[in-house]
Amino acid sequence: MTNDRTQARLLPSIVRLSLGALLIISPWVWGYAQQRMPAASAILSGTIIARLGLSGNSRLRE
């Protein structure tokens, strides 16, 4: 069951996950995948943001 608190926490997590995924694929979309540092920075930061989005969806239960 979902309550208001769960739904309020779900939307920011989905937004973080989506933005992280966009950052991960951005080097190929914008054509700078051959440049090592900008591409690595986008992939690394996208991975971190996506992981934060995923961690917001899971919680420990008793």
PDB file with SEQRES, HELIX, SHEET and CRYST1 records, atoms N, CA, C and O in Angstrom:
SEQRES   1 A   62  MET THR ASN ASP ARG THR GLN ALA ARG LEU LEU PRO SER          
SEQRES   2 A   62  ILE VAL ARG LEU SER LEU GLY ALA LEU LEU ILE ILE SER          
SEQRES   3 A   62  PRO TRP VAL TRP GLY TYR ALA GLN GLN ARG MET PRO ALA          
SEQRES   4 A   62  ALA SER ALA ILE LEU SER GLY THR ILE ILE ALA ARG LEU          
SEQRES   5 A   62  GLY LEU SER GLY ASN SER ARG LEU ARG GLU                      
HELIX    1 AA1 ASP A    4  TRP A   30  1                                  27    
HELIX    2 AA2 ARG A   36  ASN A   57  1                                  22    
CRYST1    1.000    1.000    1.000  90.00  90.00  90.00 P 1           1          
ATOM      1  N   MET A   1       0.831  -1.180   0.000  1.00  0.00           N  
ATOM      2  CA  MET A   1       0.000   0.000   0.000  1.00  0.00           C  
ATOM      3  C   MET A   1       0.877   1.246   0.000  1.00  0.00           C  
ATOM      4  O   MET A   1       1.942   1.284   0.616  1.00  0.00           O  
ATOM      5  N   THR A   2       0.410   2.231  -0.689  1.00  0.00           N  
ATOM      6  CA  THR A   2       1.140   3.493  -0.699  1.00  0.00           C  
ATOM      7  C   THR A   2       0.322   4.549   0.017  1.00  0.00           C  
ATOM      8  O   THR A   2      -0.899   4.625  -0.118  1.00  0.00           O  
ATOM      9  N   ASN A   3       1.025   5.349   0.772  1.00  0.00           N  
ATOM     10  CA  ASN A   3       0.362   6.469   1.409  1.00  0.00           C  
ATOM     11  C   ASN A   3       0.950   7.750   0.839  1.00  0.00           C  
ATOM     12  O   ASN A   3       1.780   7.702  -0.070  1.00  0.00           O  
ATOM     13  N   ASP A   4       0.528   8.892   1.362  1.00  0.00           N  
ATOM     14  CA  ASP A   4       0.981  10.174   0.824  1.00  0.00           C  
ATOM     15  C   ASP A   4       2.482  10.362   0.989  1.00  0.00           C  
ATOM     16  O   ASP A   4       3.133  10.926   0.109  1.00  0.00           O  
ATOM     17  N   ARG A   5       3.035   9.903   2.092  1.00  0.00           N  
ATOM     18  CA  ARG A   5       4.469  10.067   2.334  1.00  0.00           C  
ATOM     19  C   ARG A   5       5.285   9.250   1.333  1.00  0.00           C  
ATOM     20  O   ARG A   5       6.310   9.718   0.837  1.00  0.00           O  
ATOM     21  N   THR A   6       4.835   8.040   1.037  1.00  0.00           N  
ATOM     22  CA  THR A   6       5.539   7.193   0.076  1.00  0.00           C  
ATOM     23  C   THR A   6       5.475   7.799  -1.320  1.00  0.00           C  
ATOM     24  O   THR A   6       6.475   7.796  -2.039  1.00  0.00           O  
ATOM     25  N   GLN A   7       4.324   8.315  -1.711  1.00  0.00           N  
ATOM     26  CA  GLN A   7       4.188   8.931  -3.023  1.00  0.00           C  
ATOM     27  C   GLN A   7       5.002  10.213  -3.116  1.00  0.00           C  
ATOM     28  O   GLN A   7       5.535  10.523  -4.181  1.00  0.00           O  
ATOM     29  N   ALA A   8       5.109  10.959  -2.034  1.00  0.00           N  
ATOM     30  CA  ALA A   8       5.894  12.188  -2.038  1.00  0.00           C  
ATOM     31  C   ALA A   8       7.382  11.883  -2.161  1.00  0.00           C  
ATOM     32  O   ALA A   8       8.124  12.697  -2.709  1.00  0.00           O  
ATOM     33  N   ARG A   9       7.839  10.737  -1.667  1.00  0.00           N  
ATOM     34  CA  ARG A   9       9.253  10.360  -1.771  1.00  0.00           C  
ATOM     35  C   ARG A   9       9.554   9.686  -3.103  1.00  0.00           C  
ATOM     36  O   ARG A   9      10.712   9.652  -3.518  1.00  0.00           O  
ATOM     37  N   LEU A  10       8.558   9.155  -3.777  1.00  0.00           N  
ATOM     38  CA  LEU A  10       8.772   8.426  -5.015  1.00  0.00           C  
ATOM     39  C   LEU A  10       9.074   9.347  -6.191  1.00  0.00           C  
ATOM     40  O   LEU A  10       9.935   9.025  -7.010  1.00  0.00           O  
ATOM     41  N   LEU A  11       8.403  10.462  -6.295  1.00  0.00           N  
ATOM     42  CA  LEU A  11       8.597  11.361  -7.434  1.00  0.00           C  
ATOM     43  C   LEU A  11      10.014  11.917  -7.524  1.00  0.00           C  
ATOM     44  O   LEU A  11      10.594  11.867  -8.608  1.00  0.00           O  
ATOM     45  N   PRO A  12      10.610  12.445  -6.447  1.00  0.00           N  
ATOM     46  CA  PRO A  12      12.001  12.904  -6.572  1.00  0.00           C  
ATOM     47  C   PRO A  12      12.974  11.782  -6.922  1.00  0.00           C  
ATOM     48  O   PRO A  12      13.959  12.017  -7.621  1.00  0.00           O  
ATOM     49  N   SER A  13      12.715  10.585  -6.455  1.00  0.00           N  
ATOM     50  CA  SER A  13      13.582   9.452  -6.783  1.00  0.00           C  
ATOM     51  C   SER A  13      13.511   9.123  -8.273  1.00  0.00           C  
ATOM     52  O   SER A  13      14.529   8.829  -8.898  1.00  0.00           O  
ATOM     53  N   ILE A  14      12.330   9.172  -8.823  1.00  0.00           N  
ATOM     54  CA  ILE A  14      12.160   8.901 -10.251  1.00  0.00           C  
ATOM     55  C   ILE A  14      12.832   9.995 -11.074  1.00  0.00           C  
ATOM     56  O   ILE A  14      13.446   9.710 -12.102  1.00  0.00           O  
ATOM     57  N   VAL A  15      12.721  11.242 -10.629  1.00  0.00           N  
ATOM     58  CA  VAL A  15      13.370  12.346 -11.334  1.00  0.00           C  
ATOM     59  C   VAL A  15      14.886  12.187 -11.292  1.00  0.00           C  
ATOM     60  O   VAL A  15      15.549  12.370 -12.312  1.00  0.00           O  
ATOM     61  N   ARG A  16      15.447  11.850 -10.127  1.00  0.00           N  
ATOM     62  CA  ARG A  16      16.894  11.628 -10.022  1.00  0.00           C  
ATOM     63  C   ARG A  16      17.356  10.491 -10.910  1.00  0.00           C  
ATOM     64  O   ARG A  16      18.387  10.599 -11.574  1.00  0.00           O  
ATOM     65  N   LEU A  17      16.611   9.412 -10.929  1.00  0.00           N  
ATOM     66  CA  LEU A  17      16.963   8.269 -11.762  1.00  0.00           C  
ATOM     67  C   LEU A  17      16.936   8.645 -13.242  1.00  0.00           C  
ATOM     68  O   LEU A  17      17.825   8.254 -13.999  1.00  0.00           O  
ATOM     69  N   SER A  18      15.931   9.394 -13.650  1.00  0.00           N  
ATOM     70  CA  SER A  18      15.825   9.818 -15.049  1.00  0.00           C  
ATOM     71  C   SER A  18      16.953  10.761 -15.439  1.00  0.00           C  
ATOM     72  O   SER A  18      17.541  10.614 -16.510  1.00  0.00           O  
ATOM     73  N   LEU A  19      17.259  11.720 -14.588  1.00  0.00           N  
ATOM     74  CA  LEU A  19      18.339  12.647 -14.887  1.00  0.00           C  
ATOM     75  C   LEU A  19      19.690  11.940 -14.920  1.00  0.00           C  
ATOM     76  O   LEU A  19      20.541  12.270 -15.746  1.00  0.00           O  
ATOM     77  N   GLY A  20      19.891  10.985 -14.044  1.00  0.00           N  
ATOM     78  CA  GLY A  20      21.124  10.205 -14.068  1.00  0.00           C  
ATOM     79  C   GLY A  20      21.262   9.416 -15.354  1.00  0.00           C  
ATOM     80  O   GLY A  20      22.348   9.341 -15.928  1.00  0.00           O  
ATOM     81  N   ALA A  21      20.159   8.824 -15.810  1.00  0.00           N  
ATOM     82  CA  ALA A  21      20.194   8.069 -17.067  1.00  0.00           C  
ATOM     83  C   ALA A  21      20.484   8.995 -18.249  1.00  0.00           C  
ATOM     84  O   ALA A  21      21.216   8.618 -19.164  1.00  0.00           O  
ATOM     85  N   LEU A  22      19.921  10.193 -18.238  1.00  0.00           N  
ATOM     86  CA  LEU A  22      20.207  11.155 -19.304  1.00  0.00           C  
ATOM     87  C   LEU A  22      21.670  11.575 -19.301  1.00  0.00           C  
ATOM     88  O   LEU A  22      22.272  11.738 -20.362  1.00  0.00           O  
ATOM     89  N   LEU A  23      22.239  11.751 -18.122  1.00  0.00           N  
ATOM     90  CA  LEU A  23      23.658  12.097 -18.054  1.00  0.00           C  
ATOM     91  C   LEU A  23      24.538  10.959 -18.556  1.00  0.00           C  
ATOM     92  O   LEU A  23      25.564  11.203 -19.190  1.00  0.00           O  
ATOM     93  N   ILE A  24      24.150   9.731 -18.280  1.00  0.00           N  
ATOM     94  CA  ILE A  24      24.945   8.587 -18.719  1.00  0.00           C  
ATOM     95  C   ILE A  24      24.963   8.491 -20.243  1.00  0.00           C  
ATOM     96  O   ILE A  24      26.010   8.198 -20.820  1.00  0.00           O  
ATOM     97  N   ILE A  25      23.838   8.729 -20.906  1.00  0.00           N  
ATOM     98  CA  ILE A  25      23.802   8.595 -22.364  1.00  0.00           C  
ATOM     99  C   ILE A  25      24.161   9.881 -23.096  1.00  0.00           C  
ATOM    100  O   ILE A  25      24.272   9.867 -24.322  1.00  0.00           O  
ATOM    101  N   SER A  26      24.346  10.979 -22.394  1.00  0.00           N  
ATOM    102  CA  SER A  26      24.608  12.260 -23.054  1.00  0.00           C  
ATOM    103  C   SER A  26      25.880  12.304 -23.901  1.00  0.00           C  
ATOM    104  O   SER A  26      25.865  12.979 -24.931  1.00  0.00           O  
ATOM    105  N   PRO A  27      26.979  11.636 -23.544  1.00  0.00           N  
ATOM    106  CA  PRO A  27      28.151  11.693 -24.436  1.00  0.00           C  
ATOM    107  C   PRO A  27      27.870  11.161 -25.843  1.00  0.00           C  
ATOM    108  O   PRO A  27      28.420  11.672 -26.818  1.00  0.00           O  
ATOM    109  N   TRP A  28      27.024  10.145 -25.954  1.00  0.00           N  
ATOM    110  CA  TRP A  28      26.710   9.593 -27.266  1.00  0.00           C  
ATOM    111  C   TRP A  28      25.655  10.434 -27.984  1.00  0.00           C  
ATOM    112  O   TRP A  28      25.682  10.551 -29.209  1.00  0.00           O  
ATOM    113  N   VAL A  29      24.733  11.015 -27.231  1.00  0.00           N  
ATOM    114  CA  VAL A  29      23.702  11.838 -27.847  1.00  0.00           C  
ATOM    115  C   VAL A  29      24.302  13.129 -28.402  1.00  0.00           C  
ATOM    116  O   VAL A  29      23.973  13.534 -29.517  1.00  0.00           O  
ATOM    117  N   TRP A  30      25.163  13.767 -27.647  1.00  0.00           N  
ATOM    118  CA  TRP A  30      25.738  15.052 -28.053  1.00  0.00           C  
ATOM    119  C   TRP A  30      27.032  14.914 -28.825  1.00  0.00           C  
ATOM    120  O   TRP A  30      27.566  15.917 -29.299  1.00  0.00           O  
ATOM    121  N   GLY A  31      27.557  13.707 -28.969  1.00  0.00           N  
ATOM    122  CA  GLY A  31      28.697  13.456 -29.833  1.00  0.00           C  
ATOM    123  C   GLY A  31      30.057  13.759 -29.240  1.00  0.00           C  
ATOM    124  O   GLY A  31      30.994  14.046 -29.986  1.00  0.00           O  
ATOM    125  N   TYR A  32      30.198  13.708 -27.941  1.00  0.00           N  
ATOM    126  CA  TYR A  32      31.520  13.917 -27.351  1.00  0.00           C  
ATOM    127  C   TYR A  32      32.017  12.680 -26.608  1.00  0.00           C  
ATOM    128  O   TYR A  32      32.756  12.786 -25.629  1.00  0.00           O  
ATOM    129  N   ALA A  33      31.611  11.529 -27.075  1.00  0.00           N  
ATOM    130  CA  ALA A  33      32.029  10.276 -26.441  1.00  0.00           C  
ATOM    131  C   ALA A  33      33.515   9.993 -26.662  1.00  0.00           C  
ATOM    132  O   ALA A  33      34.116   9.259 -25.878  1.00  0.00           O  
ATOM    133  N   GLN A  34      34.121  10.559 -27.710  1.00  0.00           N  
ATOM    134  CA  GLN A  34      35.534  10.322 -27.975  1.00  0.00           C  
ATOM    135  C   GLN A  34      36.433  11.152 -27.064  1.00  0.00           C  
ATOM    136  O   GLN A  34      37.609  10.825 -26.902  1.00  0.00           O  
ATOM    137  N   GLN A  35      35.914  12.200 -26.477  1.00  0.00           N  
ATOM    138  CA  GLN A  35      36.698  13.021 -25.553  1.00  0.00           C  
ATOM    139  C   GLN A  35      36.626  12.375 -24.176  1.00  0.00           C  
ATOM    140  O   GLN A  35      35.552  12.264 -23.584  1.00  0.00           O  
ATOM    141  N   ARG A  36      37.777  11.954 -23.676  1.00  0.00           N  
ATOM    142  CA  ARG A  36      37.808  11.110 -22.481  1.00  0.00           C  
ATOM    143  C   ARG A  36      37.290  11.799 -21.223  1.00  0.00           C  
ATOM    144  O   ARG A  36      36.405  11.261 -20.558  1.00  0.00           O  
ATOM    145  N   MET A  37      37.801  12.945 -20.886  1.00  0.00           N  
ATOM    146  CA  MET A  37      37.463  13.570 -19.601  1.00  0.00           C  
ATOM    147  C   MET A  37      35.996  14.019 -19.519  1.00  0.00           C  
ATOM    148  O   MET A  37      35.334  13.709 -18.528  1.00  0.00           O  
ATOM    149  N   PRO A  38      35.458  14.742 -20.526  1.00  0.00           N  
ATOM    150  CA  PRO A  38      34.046  15.117 -20.415  1.00  0.00           C  
ATOM    151  C   PRO A  38      33.108  13.914 -20.401  1.00  0.00           C  
ATOM    152  O   PRO A  38      32.122  13.900 -19.665  1.00  0.00           O  
ATOM    153  N   ALA A  39      33.415  12.913 -21.209  1.00  0.00           N  
ATOM    154  CA  ALA A  39      32.560  11.732 -21.251  1.00  0.00           C  
ATOM    155  C   ALA A  39      32.628  10.961 -19.932  1.00  0.00           C  
ATOM    156  O   ALA A  39      31.602  10.516 -19.417  1.00  0.00           O  
ATOM    157  N   ALA A  40      33.821  10.805 -19.395  1.00  0.00           N  
ATOM    158  CA  ALA A  40      33.965  10.093 -18.124  1.00  0.00           C  
ATOM    159  C   ALA A  40      33.269  10.847 -16.994  1.00  0.00           C  
ATOM    160  O   ALA A  40      32.659  10.239 -16.114  1.00  0.00           O  
ATOM    161  N   SER A  41      33.365  12.162 -17.025  1.00  0.00           N  
ATOM    162  CA  SER A  41      32.706  12.966 -16.001  1.00  0.00           C  
ATOM    163  C   SER A  41      31.189  12.821 -16.075  1.00  0.00           C  
ATOM    164  O   SER A  41      30.528  12.684 -15.046  1.00  0.00           O  
ATOM    165  N   ALA A  42      30.640  12.850 -17.276  1.00  0.00           N  
ATOM    166  CA  ALA A  42      29.192  12.704 -17.435  1.00  0.00           C  
ATOM    167  C   ALA A  42      28.730  11.318 -17.010  1.00  0.00           C  
ATOM    168  O   ALA A  42      27.703  11.180 -16.347  1.00  0.00           O  
ATOM    169  N   ILE A  43      29.481  10.298 -17.388  1.00  0.00           N  
ATOM    170  CA  ILE A  43      29.092   8.927 -17.038  1.00  0.00           C  
ATOM    171  C   ILE A  43      29.187   8.697 -15.534  1.00  0.00           C  
ATOM    172  O   ILE A  43      28.296   8.094 -14.935  1.00  0.00           O  
ATOM    173  N   LEU A  44      30.268   9.179 -14.927  1.00  0.00           N  
ATOM    174  CA  LEU A  44      30.440   8.991 -13.488  1.00  0.00           C  
ATOM    175  C   LEU A  44      29.380   9.753 -12.688  1.00  0.00           C  
ATOM    176  O   LEU A  44      28.777   9.197 -11.770  1.00  0.00           O  
ATOM    177  N   SER A  45      29.155  11.004 -13.027  1.00  0.00           N  
ATOM    178  CA  SER A  45      28.150  11.774 -12.290  1.00  0.00           C  
ATOM    179  C   SER A  45      26.750  11.237 -12.547  1.00  0.00           C  
ATOM    180  O   SER A  45      25.917  11.239 -11.642  1.00  0.00           O  
ATOM    181  N   GLY A  46      26.479  10.781 -13.756  1.00  0.00           N  
ATOM    182  CA  GLY A  46      25.176  10.174 -14.045  1.00  0.00           C  
ATOM    183  C   GLY A  46      24.952   8.906 -13.264  1.00  0.00           C  
ATOM    184  O   GLY A  46      23.841   8.642 -12.802  1.00  0.00           O  
ATOM    185  N   THR A  47      26.009   8.111 -13.111  1.00  0.00           N  
ATOM    186  CA  THR A  47      25.903   6.884 -12.335  1.00  0.00           C  
ATOM    187  C   THR A  47      25.625   7.181 -10.866  1.00  0.00           C  
ATOM    188  O   THR A  47      24.809   6.510 -10.235  1.00  0.00           O  
ATOM    189  N   ILE A  48      26.298   8.178 -10.332  1.00  0.00           N  
ATOM    190  CA  ILE A  48      26.088   8.541  -8.922  1.00  0.00           C  
ATOM    191  C   ILE A  48      24.664   9.051  -8.712  1.00  0.00           C  
ATOM    192  O   ILE A  48      24.005   8.665  -7.746  1.00  0.00           O  
ATOM    193  N   ILE A  49      24.190   9.906  -9.598  1.00  0.00           N  
ATOM    194  CA  ILE A  49      22.839  10.460  -9.452  1.00  0.00           C  
ATOM    195  C   ILE A  49      21.789   9.360  -9.618  1.00  0.00           C  
ATOM    196  O   ILE A  49      20.800   9.330  -8.884  1.00  0.00           O  
ATOM    197  N   ALA A  50      21.999   8.464 -10.573  1.00  0.00           N  
ATOM    198  CA  ALA A  50      21.051   7.358 -10.769  1.00  0.00           C  
ATOM    199  C   ALA A  50      21.029   6.434  -9.552  1.00  0.00           C  
ATOM    200  O   ALA A  50      19.965   5.962  -9.151  1.00  0.00           O  
ATOM    201  N   ARG A  51      22.200   6.175  -8.965  1.00  0.00           N  
ATOM    202  CA  ARG A  51      22.243   5.340  -7.764  1.00  0.00           C  
ATOM    203  C   ARG A  51      21.506   6.003  -6.604  1.00  0.00           C  
ATOM    204  O   ARG A  51      20.836   5.327  -5.824  1.00  0.00           O  
ATOM    205  N   LEU A  52      21.630   7.320  -6.490  1.00  0.00           N  
ATOM    206  CA  LEU A  52      20.881   8.030  -5.449  1.00  0.00           C  
ATOM    207  C   LEU A  52      19.378   7.922  -5.689  1.00  0.00           C  
ATOM    208  O   LEU A  52      18.598   7.801  -4.745  1.00  0.00           O  
ATOM    209  N   GLY A  53      18.987   7.967  -6.940  1.00  0.00           N  
ATOM    210  CA  GLY A  53      17.578   7.797  -7.263  1.00  0.00           C  
ATOM    211  C   GLY A  53      17.073   6.413  -6.925  1.00  0.00           C  
ATOM    212  O   GLY A  53      15.952   6.257  -6.439  1.00  0.00           O  
ATOM    213  N   LEU A  54      17.889   5.409  -7.179  1.00  0.00           N  
ATOM    214  CA  LEU A  54      17.492   4.043  -6.846  1.00  0.00           C  
ATOM    215  C   LEU A  54      17.462   3.806  -5.347  1.00  0.00           C  
ATOM    216  O   LEU A  54      16.603   3.082  -4.846  1.00  0.00           O  
ATOM    217  N   SER A  55      18.401   4.417  -4.629  1.00  0.00           N  
ATOM    218  CA  SER A  55      18.435   4.191  -3.186  1.00  0.00           C  
ATOM    219  C   SER A  55      17.259   4.863  -2.483  1.00  0.00           C  
ATOM    220  O   SER A  55      16.887   4.459  -1.381  1.00  0.00           O  
ATOM    221  N   GLY A  56      16.685   5.859  -3.093  1.00  0.00           N  
ATOM    222  CA  GLY A  56      15.508   6.494  -2.503  1.00  0.00           C  
ATOM    223  C   GLY A  56      14.277   5.630  -2.600  1.00  0.00           C  
ATOM    224  O   GLY A  56      13.332   5.813  -1.833  1.00  0.00           O  
ATOM    225  N   ASN A  57      14.264   4.685  -3.534  1.00  0.00           N  
ATOM    226  CA  ASN A  57      13.108   3.812  -3.696  1.00  0.00           C  
ATOM    227  C   ASN A  57      13.130   2.619  -2.753  1.00  0.00           C  
ATOM    228  O   ASN A  57      12.086   2.037  -2.461  1.00  0.00           O  
ATOM    229  N   SER A  58      14.297   2.258  -2.283  1.00  0.00           N  
ATOM    230  CA  SER A  58      14.372   1.104  -1.393  1.00  0.00           C  
ATOM    231  C   SER A  58      14.530   1.566   0.054  1.00  0.00           C  
ATOM    232  O   SER A  58      15.201   2.558   0.339  1.00  0.00           O  
ATOM    233  N   ARG A  59      13.913   0.841   0.932  1.00  0.00           N  
ATOM    234  CA  ARG A  59      14.092   1.142   2.352  1.00  0.00           C  
ATOM    235  C   ARG A  59      14.012  -0.176   3.126  1.00  0.00           C  
ATOM    236  O   ARG A  59      13.358  -1.135   2.715  1.00  0.00           O  
ATOM    237  N   LEU A  60      14.689  -0.177   4.234  1.00  0.00           N  
ATOM    238  CA  LEU A  60      14.728  -1.369   5.063  1.00  0.00           C  
ATOM    239  C   LEU A  60      13.440  -1.501   5.856  1.00  0.00           C  
ATOM    240  O   LEU A  60      12.912  -0.527   6.392  1.00  0.00           O  
ATOM    241  N   ARG A  61      12.963  -2.700   5.915  1.00  0.00           N  
ATOM    242  CA  ARG A  61      11.743  -2.964   6.684  1.00  0.00           C  
ATOM    243  C   ARG A  61      12.063  -3.916   7.807  1.00  0.00           C  
ATOM    244  O   ARG A  61      13.006  -4.703   7.724  1.00  0.00           O  
ATOM    245  N   GLU A  62      11.285  -3.842   8.840  1.00  0.00           N  
ATOM    246  CA  GLU A  62      11.478  -4.715   9.994  1.00  0.00           C  
ATOM    247  C   GLU A  62      10.986  -6.113   9.709  1.00  0.00           C  
ATOM    248  O   GLU A  62      11.071  -6.986  10.573  1.00  0.00           O  
TER     249      GLU A  62                                                      
END                                                                             
